[in-house]
Amino acid sequence: MTINLIFKIYLAGLVILVVAIGLNMLANALGLATWYSFLAQVTQTGIYPALKNLKAADFFFLILLYPVLLGLSAYLTLILTTHYLR
């Protein structure tokens, strides 16, 4: 494994972390559930009651939007670093 590849992986992880923090802040501002709040409710009430308490917007955010945006951020980071760090 080269230093270049290690740096790309590190940078992608950093970008994912920053995007995740931003998405969590956005979700809180919009009143949407985050994975932290959802899993906290799962530990208190169980999986089925926690799933029943999710609104459609929460479910859309957690299951579709959040993973797609995190994956896209990593993908774009790797594309950009591959282009600029040859």
Buried (B, 14 or more C-beta within 10 A) or exposed (E): EEEEEEEBBEBBEEBBEEBBEEBBEBBEEEEBBBBEBBEEBBEEEEEEEBBEEBEEBBBEBBEEBBEEBBEEBBEEBBEBBEEEEE
